[in-house]
Amino acid sequence: MFEVIIVGAGPAGLSAAIILGRSRRHVLVCDSGEYRNAASHALHGFLSRDGIAPAELLRLGREQLRPYENIEVRDIKIVDAIHQADHFEVTADDGTRLTFRKLILATGIVDELPDIAGIEAFYSQGVFHCPYCDALPVPALH
Ligand SMILES: Cc1cc2nc3c(=O)[nH]c(=O)nc-3n(C[C@H](O)[C@H](O)[C@H](O)COP(=O)(O)OP(=O)(O)OC[C@H]3O[C@@H](n4cnc5c(N)ncnc54)[C@H](O)[C@@H]3O)c2cc1C
C-alpha cells in the first residue's frame, strides 16, 4: 500500500518523490501533463541542464525514479481529495479511488497572460515572462 501521494510530477513533485523514495516510503506520483513551462522551447539557469527542453528535464526526472521500486508514477489527474481522521481519500479522473496517509500537492501554478488579442501565439516566442528563463538562448562558444 502507498503511504504518500504526490499530486504533480513537475520538478517539485519529482524532487519530493526521490527524497521520499530514498527514505523507503511507498509513494504514488500522479500527473495530468499540464506543466507550467510547456510553452518554453528550452529552460535555462538550472545548473547542469542549461538549454534542455522542459519535457526532457521531466523525462530525466522520471527515469531517475525508475530504480526505486517503492515509487510509482501514473499519468492521471486527481480531481478530489478528502481528509479523514488519519488518512486522505483521493479520486482520479478515471474514477480510481485511493487512500493515503499523506498528501503532497505539487501542482504548480498557472500563469495568467495579459488580456491582449493573439498574445498566446507569441508567449515564449518573443513575449517572455522571465528574462533569466527563456528570453535568452545559450550563447554560442567562441
Ligand atoms: C514560459 C516559462 C518558462 C520557464 N522557464 C524556466 C527556466 O528556463 N528555468 C527555470 O528554472 N524555470 C523556468 N520556469 C519556471 C518553471 O516552469 C517552474 O519553476 C517549474 O515548472 C515549477 O515546478 P512545479 O513542479 O512547481 O510545477 P509544474 O512544472 O507546473 O508541475 C506541476 C505538475 O502538476 C501537474 N498537476 C496539476 N494539477 C494536477 C492534478 N489535479 N492532478 C495531477 N497532476 C496535476 C501538472 O500536470 C504539472 O505537470 C519557466 C516558466 C514558464 C511559464
The ligand as an SDF file (V2000), in Angstrom:
LIG
                    3D

 53 58  0  0  0  0  0  0  0  0999 V2000
    7.3260   30.0380  -20.1440 C   0  0  0  0  0  0  0  0  0  0  0  0
    8.0900   29.6110  -18.9020 C   0  0  0  0  0  0  0  0  0  0  0  0
    9.4430   29.3540  -18.9750 C   0  0  0  0  0  0  0  0  0  0  0  0
   10.1560   28.9510  -17.8370 C   0  0  0  0  0  0  0  0  0  0  0  0
   11.4930   28.7260  -17.9580 N   0  0  0  0  0  0  0  0  0  0  0  0
   12.2020   28.3700  -16.8740 C   0  0  0  0  0  0  0  0  0  0  0  0
   13.6160   28.1930  -16.9710 C   0  0  0  0  0  0  0  0  0  0  0  0
   14.1950   28.3690  -18.0460 O   0  0  0  0  0  0  0  0  0  0  0  0
   14.3040   27.8260  -15.8780 N   0  0  0  0  0  0  0  0  0  0  0  0
   13.6760   27.6520  -14.6850 C   0  0  0  0  0  0  0  0  0  0  0  0
   14.3440   27.3080  -13.7030 O   0  0  0  0  0  0  0  0  0  0  0  0
   12.3400   27.8320  -14.5530 N   0  0  0  0  0  0  0  0  0  0  0  0
   11.6050   28.2100  -15.6160 C   0  0  0  0  0  0  0  0  0  0  0  0
   10.2720   28.4330  -15.4800 N   0  0  0  0  0  0  0  0  0  0  0  0
    9.6570   28.2020  -14.1870 C   0  0  0  0  0  0  0  0  0  0  0  0
    9.3600   26.7170  -14.0630 C   0  0  0  0  0  0  0  0  0  0  0  0
    8.4910   26.3120  -15.0950 O   0  0  0  0  0  0  0  0  0  0  0  0
    8.7130   26.4520  -12.7220 C   0  0  0  0  0  0  0  0  0  0  0  0
    9.5310   26.9670  -11.6880 O   0  0  0  0  0  0  0  0  0  0  0  0
    8.5270   24.9650  -12.5170 C   0  0  0  0  0  0  0  0  0  0  0  0
    7.8070   24.3930  -13.5820 O   0  0  0  0  0  0  0  0  0  0  0  0
    7.7900   24.7430  -11.2060 C   0  0  0  0  0  0  0  0  0  0  0  0
    7.7250   23.3630  -10.9970 O   0  0  0  0  0  0  0  0  0  0  0  0
    6.4740   22.7260  -10.2600 P   0  0  0  0  0  0  0  0  0  0  0  0
    6.7730   21.2710  -10.1540 O   0  0  0  0  0  0  0  0  0  0  0  0
    6.1590   23.5120   -9.0390 O   0  0  0  0  0  0  0  0  0  0  0  0
    5.2250   22.9920  -11.2570 O   0  0  0  0  0  0  0  0  0  0  0  0
    4.9460   22.4450  -12.7290 P   0  0  0  0  0  0  0  0  0  0  0  0
    6.1960   22.2950  -13.5030 O   0  0  0  0  0  0  0  0  0  0  0  0
    3.8650   23.2840  -13.3150 O   0  0  0  0  0  0  0  0  0  0  0  0
    4.3860   20.9800  -12.4560 O   0  0  0  0  0  0  0  0  0  0  0  0
    3.1390   20.7960  -11.8280 C   0  0  0  0  0  0  0  0  0  0  0  0
    2.5970   19.4850  -12.3500 C   0  0  0  0  0  0  0  0  0  0  0  0
    1.4020   19.1800  -11.6200 O   0  0  0  0  0  0  0  0  0  0  0  0
    0.5030   18.5620  -12.5100 C   0  0  0  0  0  0  0  0  0  0  0  0
   -0.8460   18.7330  -11.9860 N   0  0  0  0  0  0  0  0  0  0  0  0
   -1.5050   19.8830  -11.6980 C   0  0  0  0  0  0  0  0  0  0  0  0
   -2.7380   19.6240  -11.2210 N   0  0  0  0  0  0  0  0  0  0  0  0
   -2.8430   18.2660  -11.2050 C   0  0  0  0  0  0  0  0  0  0  0  0
   -3.8930   17.3820  -10.8120 C   0  0  0  0  0  0  0  0  0  0  0  0
   -5.0650   17.8380  -10.3520 N   0  0  0  0  0  0  0  0  0  0  0  0
   -3.6760   16.0310  -10.9380 N   0  0  0  0  0  0  0  0  0  0  0  0
   -2.4940   15.5560  -11.4120 C   0  0  0  0  0  0  0  0  0  0  0  0
   -1.4690   16.3660  -11.7960 N   0  0  0  0  0  0  0  0  0  0  0  0
   -1.6500   17.7010  -11.6850 C   0  0  0  0  0  0  0  0  0  0  0  0
    0.7000   19.2580  -13.8490 C   0  0  0  0  0  0  0  0  0  0  0  0
    0.3100   18.4120  -14.9100 O   0  0  0  0  0  0  0  0  0  0  0  0
    2.2180   19.5150  -13.8390 C   0  0  0  0  0  0  0  0  0  0  0  0
    2.9280   18.5090  -14.5450 O   0  0  0  0  0  0  0  0  0  0  0  0
    9.5110   28.8320  -16.5860 C   0  0  0  0  0  0  0  0  0  0  0  0
    8.1300   29.0870  -16.5110 C   0  0  0  0  0  0  0  0  0  0  0  0
    7.4320   29.4800  -17.6460 C   0  0  0  0  0  0  0  0  0  0  0  0
    5.9640   29.7700  -17.5150 C   0  0  0  0  0  0  0  0  0  0  0  0
  1  2  1  0
  2  3  1  0
  2 52  2  0
  3  4  2  0
  4  5  1  0
  4 50  1  0
  5  6  2  0
  6  7  1  0
  6 13  1  0
  7  8  2  0
  7  9  1  0
  9 10  1  0
 10 11  2  0
 10 12  1  0
 12 13  2  0
 13 14  1  0
 14 15  1  0
 14 50  1  0
 15 16  1  0
 16 17  1  0
 16 18  1  0
 18 19  1  0
 18 20  1  0
 20 21  1  0
 20 22  1  0
 22 23  1  0
 23 24  1  0
 24 25  2  0
 24 26  1  0
 24 27  1  0
 27 28  1  0
 28 29  2  0
 28 30  1  0
 28 31  1  0
 31 32  1  0
 32 33  1  0
 33 34  1  0
 33 48  1  0
 34 35  1  0
 35 36  1  0
 35 46  1  0
 36 37  1  0
 36 45  1  0
 37 38  2  0
 38 39  1  0
 39 40  1  0
 39 45  2  0
 40 41  1  0
 40 42  2  0
 42 43  1  0
 43 44  2  0
 44 45  1  0
 46 47  1  0
 46 48  1  0
 48 49  1  0
 50 51  2  0
 51 52  1  0
 52 53  1  0
M  END
$$$$
